[in-house]
């Protein structure tokens, strides 16, 4: 029962993806004119 490495890799890549999406959203919000 040694599934830790796979889970860690999946978790890490998911975290990276989420952070990238968040950064993209932040950039888009920054470019948007404030109402």
N, CA, C and O atoms as a Maestro MAE file, in Angstrom:
{
 s_m_m2io_version
 :::
 2.0.0
}

f_m_ct {
 s_m_title
 :::
 protein
 m_atom[140] {
  # First column is atom index #
  i_m_mmod_type
  r_m_x_coord
  r_m_y_coord
  r_m_z_coord
  i_m_residue_number
  s_m_chain_name
  s_m_pdb_residue_name
  s_m_pdb_atom_name
  i_m_atomic_number
  :::
  1 25 0.852 -1.208 0.000 1 A "UNK " " N  " 7
  2 3 0.000 0.000 0.000 1 A "UNK " " CA " 6
  3 2 0.883 1.253 0.000 1 A "UNK " " C  " 6
  4 15 0.902 2.010 0.971 1 A "UNK " " O  " 8
  5 25 1.605 1.458 -1.087 2 A "UNK " " N  " 7
  6 3 2.477 2.639 -1.146 2 A "UNK " " CA " 6
  7 2 2.015 3.528 -2.304 2 A "UNK " " C  " 6
  8 15 2.630 3.553 -3.369 2 A "UNK " " O  " 8
  9 25 0.937 4.245 -2.077 3 A "UNK " " N  " 7
  10 3 0.401 5.127 -3.120 3 A "UNK " " CA " 6
  11 2 0.737 6.583 -2.832 3 A "UNK " " C  " 6
  12 15 0.302 7.482 -3.552 3 A "UNK " " O  " 8
  13 25 1.507 6.809 -1.785 4 A "UNK " " N  " 7
  14 3 1.798 8.193 -1.400 4 A "UNK " " CA " 6
  15 2 2.461 8.992 -2.518 4 A "UNK " " C  " 6
  16 15 2.011 10.098 -2.817 4 A "UNK " " O  " 8
  17 25 3.521 8.468 -3.148 5 A "UNK " " N  " 7
  18 3 4.200 9.253 -4.188 5 A "UNK " " CA " 6
  19 2 3.242 9.743 -5.267 5 A "UNK " " C  " 6
  20 15 3.269 10.913 -5.648 5 A "UNK " " O  " 8
  21 25 2.391 8.837 -5.759 6 A "UNK " " N  " 7
  22 3 1.459 9.219 -6.822 6 A "UNK " " CA " 6
  23 2 0.525 10.320 -6.322 6 A "UNK " " C  " 6
  24 15 0.302 11.319 -7.005 6 A "UNK " " O  " 8
  25 25 -0.010 10.122 -5.133 7 A "UNK " " N  " 7
  26 3 -0.930 11.115 -4.582 7 A "UNK " " CA " 6
  27 2 -0.229 12.463 -4.435 7 A "UNK " " C  " 6
  28 15 -0.798 13.510 -4.745 7 A "UNK " " O  " 8
  29 25 1.007 12.420 -3.960 8 A "UNK " " N  " 7
  30 3 1.739 13.667 -3.764 8 A "UNK " " CA " 6
  31 2 1.940 14.370 -5.095 8 A "UNK " " C  " 6
  32 15 1.752 15.581 -5.202 8 A "UNK " " O  " 8
  33 25 2.322 13.606 -6.104 9 A "UNK " " N  " 7
  34 3 2.542 14.209 -7.427 9 A "UNK " " CA " 6
  35 2 1.246 14.820 -7.936 9 A "UNK " " C  " 6
  36 15 1.234 15.947 -8.430 9 A "UNK " " O  " 8
  37 25 0.160 14.074 -7.814 10 A "UNK " " N  " 7
  38 3 -1.132 14.585 -8.269 10 A "UNK " " CA " 6
  39 2 -1.487 15.857 -7.519 10 A "UNK " " C  " 6
  40 15 -1.907 16.851 -8.111 10 A "UNK " " O  " 8
  41 25 -1.311 15.806 -6.200 11 A "UNK " " N  " 7
  42 3 -1.667 16.959 -5.377 11 A "UNK " " CA " 6
  43 2 -0.831 18.165 -5.767 11 A "UNK " " C  " 6
  44 15 -1.343 19.276 -5.901 11 A "UNK " " O  " 8
  45 25 0.482 17.928 -5.951 12 A "UNK " " N  " 7
  46 3 1.385 19.032 -6.290 12 A "UNK " " CA " 6
  47 2 0.984 19.652 -7.616 12 A "UNK " " C  " 6
  48 15 0.881 20.873 -7.728 12 A "UNK " " O  " 8
  49 25 0.756 18.813 -8.628 13 A "UNK " " N  " 7
  50 3 0.412 19.348 -9.946 13 A "UNK " " CA " 6
  51 2 -0.921 20.090 -9.879 13 A "UNK " " C  " 6
  52 15 -1.095 21.126 -10.521 13 A "UNK " " O  " 8
  53 25 -1.860 19.554 -9.097 14 A "UNK " " N  " 7
  54 3 -3.147 20.233 -8.958 14 A "UNK " " CA " 6
  55 2 -2.956 21.582 -8.294 14 A "UNK " " C  " 6
  56 15 -3.562 22.576 -8.693 14 A "UNK " " O  " 8
  57 25 -2.103 21.607 -7.272 15 A "UNK " " N  " 7
  58 3 -1.849 22.865 -6.566 15 A "UNK " " CA " 6
  59 2 -1.231 23.882 -7.517 15 A "UNK " " C  " 6
  60 15 -1.620 25.049 -7.537 15 A "UNK " " O  " 8
  61 25 -0.267 23.422 -8.301 16 A "UNK " " N  " 7
  62 3 0.395 24.328 -9.252 16 A "UNK " " CA " 6
  63 2 -0.623 24.864 -10.251 16 A "UNK " " C  " 6
  64 15 -0.641 26.055 -10.559 16 A "UNK " " O  " 8
  65 25 -1.471 23.965 -10.754 17 A "UNK " " N  " 7
  66 3 -2.485 24.390 -11.718 17 A "UNK " " CA " 6
  67 2 -3.414 25.421 -11.092 17 A "UNK " " C  " 6
  68 15 -3.720 26.445 -11.703 17 A "UNK " " O  " 8
  69 25 -3.860 25.146 -9.877 18 A "UNK " " N  " 7
  70 3 -4.770 26.063 -9.199 18 A "UNK " " CA " 6
  71 2 -4.104 27.418 -9.004 18 A "UNK " " C  " 6
  72 15 -4.720 28.462 -9.214 18 A "UNK " " O  " 8
  73 25 -2.833 27.389 -8.597 19 A "UNK " " N  " 7
  74 3 -2.127 28.652 -8.382 19 A "UNK " " CA " 6
  75 2 -1.998 29.421 -9.691 19 A "UNK " " C  " 6
  76 15 -2.131 30.644 -9.717 19 A "UNK " " O  " 8
  77 25 -1.737 28.695 -10.777 20 A "UNK " " N  " 7
  78 3 -1.603 29.353 -12.075 20 A "UNK " " CA " 6
  79 2 -2.928 29.996 -12.475 20 A "UNK " " C  " 6
  80 15 -2.961 31.138 -12.936 20 A "UNK " " O  " 8
  81 25 -4.027 29.246 -12.293 21 A "UNK " " N  " 7
  82 3 -5.346 29.779 -12.625 21 A "UNK " " CA " 6
  83 2 -5.636 31.018 -11.795 21 A "UNK " " C  " 6
  84 15 -6.161 32.010 -12.301 21 A "UNK " " O  " 8
  85 25 -5.282 30.950 -10.494 22 A "UNK " " N  " 7
  86 3 -5.527 32.067 -9.595 22 A "UNK " " CA " 6
  87 2 -4.743 33.286 -10.056 22 A "UNK " " C  " 6
  88 15 -5.261 34.402 -10.077 22 A "UNK " " O  " 8
  89 25 -3.487 33.060 -10.425 23 A "UNK " " N  " 7
  90 3 -2.642 34.161 -10.889 23 A "UNK " " CA " 6
  91 2 -3.239 34.775 -12.154 23 A "UNK " " C  " 6
  92 15 -3.262 35.996 -12.308 23 A "UNK " " O  " 8
  93 25 -3.722 33.919 -13.057 24 A "UNK " " N  " 7
  94 3 -4.313 34.404 -14.300 24 A "UNK " " CA " 6
  95 2 -5.532 35.265 -13.990 24 A "UNK " " C  " 6
  96 15 -5.700 36.348 -14.550 24 A "UNK " " O  " 8
  97 25 -6.383 34.768 -13.086 25 A "UNK " " N  " 7
  98 3 -7.585 35.512 -12.718 25 A "UNK " " CA " 6
  99 2 -7.198 36.847 -12.096 25 A "UNK " " C  " 6
  100 15 -7.823 37.874 -12.364 25 A "UNK " " O  " 8
  101 25 -6.158 36.823 -11.261 26 A "UNK " " N  " 7
  102 3 -5.717 38.054 -10.612 26 A "UNK " " CA " 6
  103 2 -5.251 39.058 -11.668 26 A "UNK " " C  " 6
  104 15 -5.583 40.241 -11.602 26 A "UNK " " O  " 8
  105 25 -4.484 38.575 -12.634 27 A "UNK " " N  " 7
  106 3 -3.997 39.462 -13.688 27 A "UNK " " CA " 6
  107 2 -5.165 40.049 -14.471 27 A "UNK " " C  " 6
  108 15 -5.182 41.244 -14.767 27 A "UNK " " O  " 8
  109 25 -6.133 39.215 -14.804 28 A "UNK " " N  " 7
  110 3 -7.291 39.691 -15.556 28 A "UNK " " CA " 6
  111 2 -8.044 40.737 -14.753 28 A "UNK " " C  " 6
  112 15 -8.480 41.749 -15.301 28 A "UNK " " O  " 8
  113 25 -8.199 40.500 -13.462 29 A "UNK " " N  " 7
  114 3 -8.894 41.466 -12.615 29 A "UNK " " CA " 6
  115 2 -8.124 42.773 -12.547 29 A "UNK " " C  " 6
  116 15 -8.718 43.851 -12.510 29 A "UNK " " O  " 8
  117 25 -6.803 42.676 -12.530 30 A "UNK " " N  " 7
  118 3 -5.982 43.880 -12.450 30 A "UNK " " CA " 6
  119 2 -6.125 44.694 -13.733 30 A "UNK " " C  " 6
  120 15 -6.101 45.924 -13.694 30 A "UNK " " O  " 8
  121 25 -6.274 44.013 -14.868 31 A "UNK " " N  " 7
  122 3 -6.393 44.717 -16.141 31 A "UNK " " CA " 6
  123 2 -7.786 45.305 -16.322 31 A "UNK " " C  " 6
  124 15 -7.969 46.262 -17.074 31 A "UNK " " O  " 8
  125 25 -8.756 44.735 -15.638 32 A "UNK " " N  " 7
  126 3 -10.128 45.221 -15.771 32 A "UNK " " CA " 6
  127 2 -10.256 46.610 -15.160 32 A "UNK " " C  " 6
  128 15 -9.731 46.856 -14.074 32 A "UNK " " O  " 8
  129 25 -10.942 47.514 -15.835 33 A "UNK " " N  " 7
  130 3 -11.179 48.838 -15.243 33 A "UNK " " CA " 6
  131 2 -12.144 48.726 -14.074 33 A "UNK " " C  " 6
  132 15 -13.174 48.058 -14.170 33 A "UNK " " O  " 8
  133 25 -11.809 49.378 -12.980 34 A "UNK " " N  " 7
  134 3 -12.672 49.290 -11.788 34 A "UNK " " CA " 6
  135 2 -13.917 50.138 -11.988 34 A "UNK " " C  " 6
  136 15 -13.857 51.264 -12.482 34 A "UNK " " O  " 8
  137 25 -15.041 49.566 -11.590 35 A "UNK " " N  " 7
  138 3 -16.315 50.279 -11.756 35 A "UNK " " CA " 6
  139 2 -16.683 50.972 -10.450 35 A "UNK " " C  " 6
  140 15 -17.721 51.629 -10.371 35 A "UNK " " O  " 8
  :::
 }
 m_bond[139] {
  # First column is bond index #
  i_m_from
  i_m_to
  i_m_order
  :::
  1 1 2 1
  2 2 3 1
  3 3 4 2
  4 3 5 1
  5 5 6 1
  6 6 7 1
  7 7 8 2
  8 7 9 1
  9 9 10 1
  10 10 11 1
  11 11 12 2
  12 11 13 1
  13 13 14 1
  14 14 15 1
  15 15 16 2
  16 15 17 1
  17 17 18 1
  18 18 19 1
  19 19 20 2
  20 19 21 1
  21 21 22 1
  22 22 23 1
  23 23 24 2
  24 23 25 1
  25 25 26 1
  26 26 27 1
  27 27 28 2
  28 27 29 1
  29 29 30 1
  30 30 31 1
  31 31 32 2
  32 31 33 1
  33 33 34 1
  34 34 35 1
  35 35 36 2
  36 35 37 1
  37 37 38 1
  38 38 39 1
  39 39 40 2
  40 39 41 1
  41 41 42 1
  42 42 43 1
  43 43 44 2
  44 43 45 1
  45 45 46 1
  46 46 47 1
  47 47 48 2
  48 47 49 1
  49 49 50 1
  50 50 51 1
  51 51 52 2
  52 51 53 1
  53 53 54 1
  54 54 55 1
  55 55 56 2
  56 55 57 1
  57 57 58 1
  58 58 59 1
  59 59 60 2
  60 59 61 1
  61 61 62 1
  62 62 63 1
  63 63 64 2
  64 63 65 1
  65 65 66 1
  66 66 67 1
  67 67 68 2
  68 67 69 1
  69 69 70 1
  70 70 71 1
  71 71 72 2
  72 71 73 1
  73 73 74 1
  74 74 75 1
  75 75 76 2
  76 75 77 1
  77 77 78 1
  78 78 79 1
  79 79 80 2
  80 79 81 1
  81 81 82 1
  82 82 83 1
  83 83 84 2
  84 83 85 1
  85 85 86 1
  86 86 87 1
  87 87 88 2
  88 87 89 1
  89 89 90 1
  90 90 91 1
  91 91 92 2
  92 91 93 1
  93 93 94 1
  94 94 95 1
  95 95 96 2
  96 95 97 1
  97 97 98 1
  98 98 99 1
  99 99 100 2
  100 99 101 1
  101 101 102 1
  102 102 103 1
  103 103 104 2
  104 103 105 1
  105 105 106 1
  106 106 107 1
  107 107 108 2
  108 107 109 1
  109 109 110 1
  110 110 111 1
  111 111 112 2
  112 111 113 1
  113 113 114 1
  114 114 115 1
  115 115 116 2
  116 115 117 1
  117 117 118 1
  118 118 119 1
  119 119 120 2
  120 119 121 1
  121 121 122 1
  122 122 123 1
  123 123 124 2
  124 123 125 1
  125 125 126 1
  126 126 127 1
  127 127 128 2
  128 127 129 1
  129 129 130 1
  130 130 131 1
  131 131 132 2
  132 131 133 1
  133 133 134 1
  134 134 135 1
  135 135 136 2
  136 135 137 1
  137 137 138 1
  138 138 139 1
  139 139 140 2
  :::
 }
}
